[in-house]
Amino acid sequence: MAELEKRFGRMVAAHRRLRGMTQEALAAKAEISTDMVSKIEIGATGARFPNIEKIAAALGIDPAELFSAERNFAAMRGGVYGELAAEMAPLNDDQLIKVKAVIKAMLS
């Protein structure tokens, strides 16, 4: 069950980041605590069905999309872009800032 919770958390984070949402924004929109969003995203806790539905609604997706394996995320969201999003989903904000700096440096 722990692996499912981790995969679910990575998918929540990936969908949240694709929408440019912070954990705080997702929590507010889903009417759950920011602490709960954080724990879900790192796989420290599971989510009950009512919260899964709230999170999915806040993200504008079907709840089933939160259980798809990361390898399917690329197909759902578009090739290489989806693959990159799935790889970066477990990163925290500090790590994402570093990745962003590297990408900017490569593109300039």
Secondary structure, DSSP 8 states (H G I E B T S, - for coil): -HHHHHHHHHHHHHHHHHTT--HHHHHHHHTS-HHHHHHHHTTSS---HHHHHHHHHHHTS-GGGGGS-HHHHHHHH-HHHHHHHHHHTT--HHHHHHHHHHHHHHH-
